[in-house]
Amino acid sequence: SELGPDDSGRNIVEIIFQSSWLKKKSPVCHVDRILKVRNTQRTIARFESYRESVKSRASRRNPRCVADGNELLRFYCTTFACSIGTRGSTSLCGAGLLCGVCSTIRNGFGHKMDDGRGLCTTATSGRAHDCMSATEEEKAASRGRRAMLVCRVIAGKVRMGGSSKVADAEDNEEEQEEWGGESVGERYDSVAGMAGVYSNLDELYVFNPKAILPCFVVIYRVEE
């Protein structure tokens, strides 16, 4: 559902989005509308169940994991090709993968997980925008618009300074010996990717799609 201009929630989400754009030069972004995701009870239950599993595996050396599974606010950018949110419309479209936002809200993030990699979320909206890739067909369908998902993410135990590819660490015999034969995905819940100027977790790859709960969608346009 769309958040109106007088809704305090909309103002907060827009401030979070704009303040983390962090681009002093082009492109300049213009927010068209902000939607609140109405997740099903089943989706929320899966998210909370995953949190509990992370907490149950956590040790005292990871107090954030013990407390809340190390929950973070993250961004994920995707394609947008419909009119959801306009004139009170709340129905997800049937454009399939051409409309990444509806596809993701309907089916979750599982189809976005690359083999040997987790799903990348970012600490800033600007970095999420830069990370998104789209086909020419998707670009044409989006008509210059994109959707930024503002998500709650259970980061769990994070491997810092590592490769985003699980396979890279699994092929490293020294690391396997050090970890008693456990793979990265078994010992850690996520891996830090490229560090940014404002955060050493600018990119974070999570291994389980249940770790991500979309909360808001910012529909925006960019002008070069």
Sine and cosine of phi, psi and omega as CSV:
sin_phi,cos_phi,sin_psi,cos_psi,sin_omega,cos_omega
0.00,0.00,0.54,-0.84,-0.05,-1.00
-0.98,0.17,0.65,-0.76,0.10,-1.00
-1.00,-0.02,0.82,-0.58,-0.04,-1.00
-0.96,0.28,0.24,-0.97,-0.03,-1.00
-0.88,0.47,-0.40,0.91,0.00,-1.00
-1.00,-0.03,-0.01,1.00,-0.02,-1.00
-0.98,0.18,0.83,-0.56,-0.02,-1.00
-0.89,0.45,-0.51,0.86,0.03,-1.00
-0.89,0.46,-0.63,0.78,0.02,-1.00
-0.90,0.45,-0.70,0.72,-0.01,-1.00
-0.87,0.49,-0.65,0.76,-0.01,-1.00
-0.91,0.41,-0.72,0.69,-0.01,-1.00
-0.90,0.44,-0.66,0.75,-0.01,-1.00
-0.91,0.41,-0.61,0.79,0.04,-1.00
-0.90,0.45,-0.69,0.73,0.02,-1.00
-0.88,0.48,-0.70,0.72,-0.01,-1.00
-0.91,0.42,-0.78,0.62,-0.08,-1.00
-0.93,0.36,-0.63,0.78,-0.06,-1.00
-0.94,0.35,-0.39,0.92,0.01,-1.00
-0.98,-0.22,0.17,0.99,0.07,-1.00
-0.91,0.41,-0.69,0.72,0.20,-0.98
0.84,0.54,0.52,0.85,0.05,-1.00
-0.91,-0.41,0.94,-0.34,-0.03,-1.00
-0.97,0.23,-0.39,0.92,0.03,-1.00
-0.94,-0.34,-0.24,-0.97,0.00,-1.00
-0.94,0.35,0.36,-0.93,0.01,1.00
-0.99,0.13,0.48,-0.88,0.08,-1.00
-1.00,-0.06,0.69,-0.73,-0.03,-1.00
-0.97,-0.25,0.55,-0.83,0.05,-1.00
-0.81,-0.59,0.84,-0.54,-0.01,-1.00
-0.98,0.17,0.83,-0.56,0.06,-1.00
-1.00,0.09,-0.76,0.65,0.01,-1.00
-0.29,-0.96,0.31,-0.95,0.01,-1.00
-0.80,-0.60,0.77,-0.64,-0.05,-1.00
-0.91,-0.42,0.55,-0.84,0.12,-0.99
-0.99,-0.16,0.77,-0.64,-0.01,-1.00
-0.99,0.14,0.82,-0.58,0.06,-1.00
-0.99,-0.10,1.00,0.07,-0.02,-1.00
-0.94,0.35,0.55,-0.83,0.05,-1.00
-0.95,0.30,0.35,-0.94,0.05,-1.00
-0.87,0.49,-0.55,0.84,0.02,-1.00
-0.90,0.43,-0.68,0.74,0.01,-1.00
-0.91,0.42,-0.69,0.72,0.01,-1.00
-0.90,0.44,-0.64,0.77,-0.01,-1.00
-0.90,0.44,-0.64,0.77,0.04,-1.00
-0.90,0.44,-0.67,0.75,0.02,-1.00
-0.88,0.47,-0.73,0.68,-0.03,-1.00
-0.93,0.36,-0.56,0.83,0.05,-1.00
-0.91,0.42,-0.64,0.77,0.04,-1.00
-0.91,0.41,-0.64,0.77,0.04,-1.00
-0.84,0.54,-0.72,0.69,-0.02,-1.00
-0.90,0.44,-0.59,0.81,0.02,-1.00
-0.92,0.38,-0.60,0.80,0.05,-1.00
-0.92,0.40,-0.69,0.72,0.00,-1.00
-0.89,0.45,-0.62,0.79,-0.04,-1.00
-0.93,0.36,-0.44,0.90,0.01,-1.00
-1.00,0.02,-0.24,0.97,-0.13,-0.99
-0.96,0.29,0.50,-0.87,0.05,-1.00
-0.97,-0.24,0.16,-0.99,0.00,-1.00
-0.91,0.43,-0.32,0.95,0.02,-1.00
-0.96,0.27,-0.14,0.99,0.01,-1.00
-0.83,-0.56,0.96,0.29,-0.10,-1.00
-0.86,0.51,-0.57,0.82,0.02,-1.00
-0.90,0.43,-0.62,0.78,0.03,-1.00
-0.92,0.40,-0.64,0.76,0.01,-1.00
-0.91,0.41,-0.62,0.78,-0.09,-1.00
-0.95,0.30,-0.82,0.57,-0.09,-1.00
-0.61,-0.79,0.29,0.96,-0.02,-1.00
0.98,0.19,0.19,0.98,-0.05,-1.00
0.89,0.46,0.87,0.50,0.00,-1.00
-0.98,0.22,0.70,-0.72,0.00,-1.00
-0.76,-0.65,0.40,-0.91,0.14,-0.99
-1.00,-0.09,0.84,-0.54,-0.12,-0.99
-0.72,-0.69,0.24,-0.97,0.00,-1.00
-0.89,-0.45,0.55,-0.83,0.10,-0.99
-0.61,-0.80,0.84,-0.55,-0.06,-1.00
-0.98,-0.18,0.65,-0.76,0.01,-1.00
-0.52,-0.86,-0.01,-1.00,-0.06,-1.00
-0.99,0.14,0.30,-0.95,-0.04,-1.00
-0.56,-0.83,0.82,-0.58,-0.10,-0.99
-0.60,-0.80,0.51,0.86,-0.01,-1.00
-0.58,-0.81,-0.20,-0.98,-0.06,-1.00
-0.90,-0.43,0.41,0.91,-0.02,-1.00
-0.84,0.54,0.69,-0.73,0.01,-1.00
1.00,-0.10,-0.34,0.94,0.00,-1.00
-0.99,0.11,0.63,-0.78,0.02,-1.00
0.77,0.64,0.59,0.81,0.08,-1.00
0.98,0.19,0.11,0.99,-0.01,-1.00
-0.93,0.38,0.76,-0.65,0.01,-1.00
-0.83,-0.56,0.03,1.00,-0.06,-1.00
-0.99,0.16,0.73,-0.68,0.08,-1.00
-0.95,0.31,0.63,-0.77,-0.07,-1.00
-0.98,0.18,0.12,-0.99,-0.01,-1.00
-0.93,-0.37,0.46,0.89,-0.05,-1.00
-0.98,0.20,-0.02,1.00,0.02,-1.00
0.93,0.37,-0.62,-0.78,-0.08,-1.00
-0.94,0.34,-0.23,0.97,0.07,-1.00
-0.90,0.44,-0.50,0.87,0.06,-1.00
-0.93,-0.38,1.00,0.03,-0.10,-0.99
-0.88,0.48,-0.55,0.83,-0.06,-1.00
-0.93,0.38,-0.71,0.71,0.01,-1.00
-0.93,0.37,-0.64,0.77,0.02,-1.00
-0.88,0.48,-0.67,0.74,-0.03,-1.00
-0.94,0.34,-0.68,0.73,0.01,-1.00
-0.90,0.43,-0.61,0.79,-0.03,-1.00
-0.96,0.28,-0.70,0.71,-0.17,-0.99
-0.94,-0.33,-0.09,1.00,-0.05,-1.00
0.99,0.10,-0.11,-0.99,-0.09,-1.00
-1.00,-0.08,0.04,1.00,-0.08,-1.00
-0.85,0.53,-0.63,0.78,-0.03,-1.00
-0.96,0.27,-0.15,0.99,0.02,-1.00
-1.00,-0.04,-0.14,0.99,-0.06,-1.00
-0.98,0.22,0.85,-0.53,0.05,-1.00
-0.99,0.16,0.52,-0.85,0.09,-1.00
-0.89,0.46,0.77,-0.64,0.03,-1.00
0.98,0.20,0.00,1.00,0.02,-1.00
-0.71,-0.70,0.37,-0.93,0.14,-0.99
-1.00,0.01,-0.23,-0.97,0.07,-1.00
-0.99,-0.15,0.76,-0.65,-0.10,-1.00
-1.00,0.00,0.83,-0.55,0.21,-0.98
-0.89,-0.45,0.32,-0.95,-0.09,-1.00
-0.81,-0.59,0.33,-0.94,0.01,-1.00
-0.99,0.16,-0.34,0.94,-0.05,-1.00
-0.78,-0.63,0.51,-0.86,0.02,-1.00
-0.92,0.39,-0.60,0.80,0.00,-1.00
-0.88,0.47,-0.65,0.76,0.02,-1.00
-0.93,0.37,-0.63,0.78,0.04,-1.00
-0.88,0.48,-0.66,0.75,0.05,-1.00
-0.87,0.50,-0.70,0.72,-0.02,-1.00
-0.92,0.39,-0.52,0.85,-0.08,-1.00
-0.98,0.21,-0.35,0.94,-0.09,-1.00
-0.96,0.27,0.72,-0.70,0.10,-1.00
-0.89,-0.46,0.54,-0.84,-0.03,-1.00
-0.58,-0.82,0.54,-0.84,0.07,-1.00
-0.97,0.26,0.23,-0.97,0.04,-1.00
-0.89,0.46,-0.58,0.81,0.03,-1.00
-0.91,0.42,-0.67,0.75,0.02,-1.00
-0.92,0.40,-0.63,0.77,0.02,-1.00
-0.89,0.45,-0.66,0.75,0.00,-1.00
-0.90,0.43,-0.65,0.76,0.00,-1.00
-0.92,0.38,-0.54,0.84,-0.04,-1.00
-0.97,0.22,-0.38,0.92,0.01,-1.00
0.79,0.61,0.70,0.71,0.06,-1.00
1.00,0.09,-0.03,1.00,-0.02,-1.00
-0.98,-0.19,0.44,-0.90,0.10,-0.99
-0.69,-0.73,0.28,-0.96,0.04,-1.00
-0.88,-0.47,0.81,-0.59,0.05,-1.00
-0.96,-0.29,0.91,-0.42,0.05,-1.00
-1.00,0.08,0.81,-0.59,0.10,-0.99
-0.99,-0.13,0.89,-0.46,-0.21,-0.98
-0.83,-0.56,0.49,-0.87,0.25,-0.97
-1.00,-0.01,0.77,-0.64,-0.07,-1.00
-0.79,-0.61,0.78,-0.62,0.10,-0.99
-1.00,0.05,0.99,-0.17,-0.06,-1.00
-0.97,0.23,-0.49,0.87,-0.02,-1.00
0.88,0.48,-0.57,-0.82,0.03,-1.00
-0.99,0.15,0.86,-0.51,-0.11,-0.99
-0.98,-0.21,0.75,-0.66,0.14,-0.99
-1.00,0.07,0.91,-0.41,-0.04,-1.00
-1.00,0.06,0.57,-0.82,0.12,-0.99
0.91,0.42,0.37,0.93,-0.03,-1.00
-0.97,-0.24,0.12,-0.99,0.10,-1.00
-0.96,0.29,0.50,-0.86,0.06,-1.00
-0.97,0.24,-0.22,0.98,-0.01,-1.00
-1.00,-0.02,0.84,-0.55,0.03,-1.00
-0.88,0.47,-0.62,0.79,-0.07,-1.00
-0.88,0.47,-0.56,0.83,-0.02,-1.00
-0.87,0.50,-0.71,0.71,-0.02,-1.00
-0.97,0.26,-0.53,0.85,-0.01,-1.00
-0.92,0.38,-0.45,0.89,0.00,-1.00
-1.00,0.07,-0.12,0.99,-0.03,-1.00
-1.00,0.04,0.96,-0.27,-0.10,-1.00
-0.90,0.44,-0.58,0.81,-0.01,-1.00
-0.90,0.44,-0.68,0.73,0.00,-1.00
-0.92,0.38,-0.61,0.79,0.02,-1.00
-0.88,0.48,-0.65,0.76,0.00,-1.00
-0.92,0.38,-0.66,0.75,-0.02,-1.00
-0.89,0.45,-0.59,0.81,-0.06,-1.00
-1.00,-0.07,0.15,0.99,0.02,-1.00
0.94,0.35,0.52,0.86,0.05,-1.00
1.00,0.06,-0.03,1.00,0.00,-1.00
-0.98,0.21,0.61,-0.80,0.06,-1.00
-0.99,0.15,0.17,-0.98,0.02,-1.00
-0.85,0.52,-0.70,0.71,-0.02,-1.00
-0.91,0.42,-0.38,0.93,0.03,-1.00
-1.00,0.06,-0.55,0.83,-0.06,-1.00
-1.00,-0.01,-0.50,0.87,-0.04,-1.00
-0.84,-0.54,0.35,-0.94,0.04,-1.00
-0.99,-0.15,-0.33,0.94,-0.01,-1.00
-0.35,-0.94,0.24,-0.97,-0.01,-1.00
-0.75,-0.66,0.72,-0.69,0.06,-1.00
-0.97,0.24,0.75,-0.66,0.07,-1.00
-1.00,-0.04,-0.69,-0.73,-0.04,-1.00
-0.93,0.38,0.75,-0.66,0.05,-1.00
-0.98,0.20,0.54,-0.84,0.02,-1.00
-0.94,-0.34,0.00,-1.00,0.00,-1.00
-0.92,0.40,-0.57,0.82,-0.12,-0.99
-0.97,-0.23,-0.13,0.99,-0.04,-1.00
-0.35,-0.94,0.65,-0.76,0.09,-1.00
-0.99,0.12,0.00,1.00,0.11,-0.99
-0.87,-0.49,0.62,0.79,0.00,-1.00
-0.84,0.54,-0.62,0.78,0.12,-0.99
-0.88,-0.48,0.74,-0.67,0.02,-1.00
-0.69,-0.72,0.83,-0.56,0.01,-1.00
-0.98,-0.22,0.89,-0.46,0.06,-1.00
-0.99,-0.17,0.54,-0.84,-0.11,-0.99
-1.00,-0.03,-0.25,0.97,-0.06,-1.00
-0.83,-0.56,0.84,-0.54,-0.02,-1.00
-0.89,0.45,-0.33,0.94,0.03,-1.00
-0.93,0.36,-0.23,0.97,-0.03,-1.00
-0.97,0.24,-0.13,0.99,-0.12,-0.99
-0.88,-0.47,0.80,-0.60,0.03,-1.00
-0.83,-0.55,0.95,-0.32,0.03,-1.00
-0.94,0.34,0.71,-0.70,-0.05,-1.00
-0.90,-0.43,-0.64,0.77,-0.01,-1.00
-0.68,-0.74,0.42,-0.91,0.07,-1.00
-0.81,-0.58,0.83,-0.56,0.07,-1.00
-0.97,-0.23,0.91,-0.41,0.08,-1.00
-1.00,-0.02,0.84,-0.54,-0.09,-1.00
-0.61,-0.79,0.29,-0.96,0.06,-1.00
-0.84,-0.54,0.45,-0.89,0.07,-1.00
-0.87,-0.50,0.57,-0.82,0.06,-1.00
-0.84,-0.55,0.88,-0.47,-0.04,-1.00
-0.93,0.36,0.00,0.00,0.00,0.00
